């Protein structure tokens, strides 16, 4: 498998740490990018040309785990802003977004389904490491 990357956009340091541990157990060469709020994540993804050069073969990320409840820019604000990035459809076609949240609200799930690039909704409290590993493996399979 070629080098690839996964991005975690979550303000909770413990949740990011847990995801990184699960990703590390996959025994694959995966770079992990982190952002502690939606604005930092959006800024990173918006710097597409620079990041392609800086992280050759590992950018853009194949998978983005996105929290909903964050300061500065929450997950919904991020989705709206990301959908308006110039040429994002062409640049991030292979990138899978999964909401990774503590929210069990049906309204939140319905809101994320308005974005066709969001392919999953995971409630943190209900997840096992197998669920996360399966989501990552599916994203990796789509990369081949």
Order of alpha helices (4+ residues) and beta strands (2+ residues): beta-alpha-beta-alpha-alpha-beta-alpha-alpha-beta-alpha-beta-alpha
